[in-house]
């Protein structure tokens, strides 16, 4: 759940899924333990807390929503129910009158409490986007109790950040804290969190970095630091410090079945937040790089089917935007991106984050594996628009096959695409390939969620137009000594994905 606090119970906080199952605590006699050096934290964190606390602030965000009264339905003149509806709405008005059009009501007001921190003594404050939401009145409350009205410089919902500006008193300068290098943090390093849990400002808690690179599926660029430092409602937007007093994370979410801290908190690392903060300050918006591909992960079976040396790695291109930079550079469906702008792409979740953080217009080297051969392409990045719809797939222009007799392969009944079969399964005219008419429920294909109405576009990275093409390619893959076949499968609307099926 998000770690901010709302007084309005109707406000929907983000929640993380509860852990499935329970943890079993085991007690072990100390006499059975070997002689080891037990971890010991710093003697005191008081000096560090004193050093940074004045730069940590509370955020109070208020949203006022105008409440509308009931409005009478617009009925055609002369309808026999017109008088009935007018009388009904008039009776339910305030004091039995007031007219049928609308009834005045007092505006509704909701409040949000969170945390933040000052990164520039000129008055620049960082917090979470979900703390301020659509608030029309934001106050920053300093550690000494002063309240300053804040304006929004910019916000980004994708990594849940917002940058605010306040006007400080020239005679009372603000304390600021620097951003540190989160990439230098290791699991086991000590950290402290300072924030406003449950409205209790200036609360300090300590812990360690439990893990890095956590994906909690809250957005497309998840790369959280996990910590066991206590983070509760109201801590959202507050800083996570290293022992040098540098901010290395922005506390954002907790995993909790109870609503309180259970020692699993998540912070946006400054390596991710830093460039976003800079762009929000400079432009008031985030300008992310765009490659123009749709990708999926590479598992062991897919890696074997692709002949990918070194096992499962990289991001498999499942679609290419016809107007995107990748198309212009010559990237193709079936390519596996293993390196982007010098950074290793270990899994598909790495690529969107790396691309997004790369400047728009920059020419970058993209290393791919195509049919077992490594190659490098130069790509000039475009700009990702927030309003962009899901990326279009590459046009697969292939000749329309004649209806073919049904064949069986890999637990699939296959047929050519005809006007009749398209109508029966609702397959769009633009989708080309071989139609799946039945799936053996005990087959590997069923396990991989291939279903009747899907269309096989490629087998082993070669186009197929008839059932005979599918069986011929499978026979050839078996002769080549492969244990699995890689299929490019489209649904009835033309959305494609790669599926690796075992040949054993």
C-alpha positions, -999 to 999 in steps of 0.1 A, spaced: 0 0 0 12 35 -5 26 50 27 6 82 27 -23 89 51 -57 101 40 -84 113 63 -111 107 37 -117 69 37 -130 70 2 -96 79 -11 -81 48 -28 -46 41 -16 -24 19 -36 -21 -15 -20 4 -43 -27 -9 -78 -28 -8 -96 6 17 -124 9 3 -157 1 8 -180 30 24 -173 64 60 -174 76 69 -199 102 92 -186 130 118 -212 143 137 -207 175 172 -220 177 192 -225 209 222 -202 210 244 -231 222 240 -248 188 252 -217 169 288 -216 156 311 -187 166 301 -159 143 303 -121 144 268 -108 149 259 -77 130 261 -46 150 248 -12 140 262 22 147 263 32 184 240 61 177 222 77 148 214 109 167 241 130 151 230 119 116 194 126 124 203 161 137 222 168 105 193 161 82 160 164 101 155 201 94 154 193 56 125 168 60 90 183 58 54 173 63 31 177 33 -6 186 38 -26 184 6 -63 194 5 -87 188 -23 -120 206 -26 -146 191 -48 -178 209 -56 -208 187 -48 -237 187 -71 -273 181 -62 -296 157 -80 -305 168 -115 -338 160 -130 -336 138 -162 -341 157 -194 -374 145 -207 -391 153 -240 -417 182 -237 -452 169 -231 -442 135 -218 -468 122 -193 -440 116 -167 -427 152 -168 -449 165 -140 -442 133 -119 -404 137 -121 -405 174 -114 -427 168 -83 -404 140 -71 -372 160 -74 -387 191 -58 -399 170 -28 -363 157 -23 -348 192 -24 -337 211 6 -368 218 27 -391 204 0 -383 232 -24 -355 248 -43 -364 238 -79 -359 207 -99 -326 216 -117 -302 212 -89 -299 214 -51 -270 234 -36 -247 214 -14 -215 223 5 -182 215 -12 -165 183 -1 -130 185 12 -104 157 16 -70 159 31 -38 140 26 -8 138 48 26 128 36 63 136 38 89 153 16 124 168 17 141 199 5 168 195 -21 175 231 -28 175 259 -2 157 281 -28 126 262 -19 126 230 -40 108 201 -23 104 165 -35 76 141 -25 54 114 -40 29 122 -67 2 102 -48 7 124 -17 -5 155 -36 -28 139 -62 -51 165 -76 -49 188 -46 -57 225 -50 -41 235 -17 -7 222 -7 12 233 25 47 223 34 52 222 71 88 226 83 104 209 112 102 241 133 64 243 126 64 270 99 39 265 71 46 275 36 22 274 7 35 252 -22 30 252 -59 35 222 -82 65 225 -105 58 191 -121 48 155 -113 53 121 -128 28 93 -121 50 66 -137 75 66 -109 53 84 -84 73 117 -79 63 153 -76 85 184 -73 71 215 -54 83 250 -49 79 272 -17 89 308 -11 112 308 20 117 338 43 150 354 33 159 359 69 153 322 77 170 301 50 159 265 44 181 235 51 185 212 21 199 177 17 219 162 -13 209 133 -35 234 104 -32 243 75 -55 218 47 -48 238 24 -71 265 22 -45 241 8 -19 244 -29 -11 220 -52 8 230 -49 44 240 -13 43 225 8 71 198 35 63 175 57 82 140 69 72 125 102 84 90 112 78 55 119 91 39 85 99 3 89 111 8 126 113 37 123 138 62 145 121 100 142 124 99 104 132 132 86 127 135 49 120 165 28 111 172 -4 92 192 -18 64 189 -22 27 172 -56 23 173 -58 -15 177 -38 -46 160 -38 -80 126 -49 -66 97 -50 -91 64 -47 -72 44 -42 -104 33 -7 -95 45 8 -128 66 3 -159 99 14 -144 99 -4 -110 133 -7 -96 128 -2 -58 151 -4 -29 136 -27 -3 143 -18 34 132 -30 68 133 5 83 99 12 96 77 29 70 41 36 77 11 56 65 23 92 61 59 83 53 52 85 16 75 110 -1 100 110 27 137 104 23 157 73 29 193 83 39 226 66 38 251 71 67 266 101 50 233 120 52 226 117 15 192 108 1 194 74 -17 157 67 -20 122 82 -17 99 61 5 69 52 -15 51 19 -6 49 -9 19 39 -45 18 16 -52 47 -13 -74 55 -21 -53 85 -18 -17 72 12 -10 94 50 -17 90 60 -53 89 96 -45 78 90 -46 41 91 -11 27 100 2 -8 118 34 -19 124 48 -54 162 49 -58 178 82 -66 194 67 -97 158 65 -111 145 96 -94 174 120 -100 169 124 -138 132 127 -134 136 154 -108 160 173 -130 135 172 -159 106 182 -138 126 212 -126 137 222 -160 107 214 -182 78 209 -158 74 174 -174 93 143 -181 107 137 -215 115 100 -219 133 82 -246 112 59 -270 124 29 -290 91 18 -305 91 -19 -297 68 -43 -279 88 -68 -258 84 -99 -238 107 -118 -214 130 -147 -225 127 -179 -205 150 -209 -208 128 -227 -234 126 -196 -255 164 -190 -252 170 -226 -264 146 -222 -293 163 -190 -304 198 -205 -301 206 -178 -275 240 -185 -260 244 -179 -223 209 -189 -214 178 -168 -207 186 -131 -210 176 -99 -228 143 -86 -241 126 -104 -271 110 -80 -296 74 -91 -302 63 -61 -322 78 -31 -339 60 3 -343 59 11 -380 67 48 -373 92 42 -344 130 46 -342 135 8 -340 119 3 -374 141 29 -390 172 13 -375 163 -21 -388 153 -39 -356 129 -68 -363 104 -90 -346 123 -119 -331 154 -100 -323 166 -103 -287 180 -70 -273 209 -79 -250 226 -45 -246 213 -9 -249 236 21 -249 263 1 -231 240 -12 -204 233 -49 -201 197 -59 -206 193 -89 -182 155 -92 -186 127 -75 -204 119 -54 -173 153 -37 -176 148 -23 -211 119 2 -206 137 17 -176 170 21 -195 153 35 -226 132 59 -207 161 74 -189 181 80 -221 179 115 -235 155 120 -265 174 123 -298 205 105 -286 221 80 -310 227 48 -291 241 14 -299 216 -15 -295 231 -50 -294 207 -78 -306 208 -115 -313 191 -124 -345 189 -161 -355 219 -169 -332 241 -141 -346 250 -110 -325 248 -76 -343 247 -40 -333 224 -13 -347 225 25 -341 192 40 -331 182 76 -327 157 77 -298 124 94 -302 102 108 -274 77 87 -255 44 106 -253 23 99 -222 -8 100 -244 6 73 -268 -17 43 -273 -2 8 -271 24 5 -298 14 -9 -331 27 -42 -343 48 -45 -374 27 -51 -405 30 -87 -416 22 -86 -453 20 -121 -466 0 -137 -494 -35 -150 -484 -33 -188 -483 -59 -211 -497 -79 -231 -473 -59 -262 -463 -68 -295 -449 -65 -297 -411 -32 -310 -397 -20 -318 -362 13 -307 -347 24 -300 -311 -10 -308 -298 -26 -283 -322 -52 -288 -349 -43 -264 -377 -61 -250 -407 -56 -224 -434 -74 -191 -429 -105 -188 -451 -133 -163 -451 -155 -188 -433 -129 -196 -406 -122 -159 -401 -159 -153 -395 -162 -183 -372 -133 -173 -349 -136 -135 -354 -101 -132 -369 -93 -98 -385 -85 -96 -422 -51 -82 -415 -40 -112 -395 -20 -137 -417 -8 -172 -409 -22 -206 -399 -53 -209 -377 -54 -230 -345 -88 -247 -345 -83 -270 -315 -58 -274 -286 -51 -307 -268 -58 -298 -231 -29 -320 -220 -4 -305 -244 24 -280 -237 6 -256 -261 -24 -256 -237 0 -249 -208 13 -219 -227 -22 -206 -232 -25 -211 -269 -62 -214 -277 -86 -219 -307 -88 -188 -328 -51 -180 -324 -30 -177 -355 5 -190 -359 25 -164 -379 60 -178 -377 77 -210 -367 114 -208 -360 114 -172 -371 101 -181 -406 67 -172 -419 41 -199 -423 10 -196 -445 -4 -231 -445 -5 -261 -420 20 -279 -441 45 -250 -436 41 -255 -398 48 -293 -399 77 -288 -423 94 -262 -401 89 -284 -370 105 -314 -388 135 -292 -398 139 -278 -363 140 -314 -349 166 -324 -375 187 -294 -364 188 -309 -329 166 -283 -312 145 -293 -282 119 -266 -287 103 -246 -314 97 -208 -312 62 -198 -325 51 -162 -332 14 -164 -323 -12 -137 -330 -46 -134 -314 -77 -126 -334 -70 -88 -332 -34 -92 -345 -16 -88 -312 14 -111 -313 36 -128 -288 63 -155 -289 57 -189 -275 83 -217 -271 69 -252 -273 88 -283 -263 94 -309 -291 101 -337 -266 
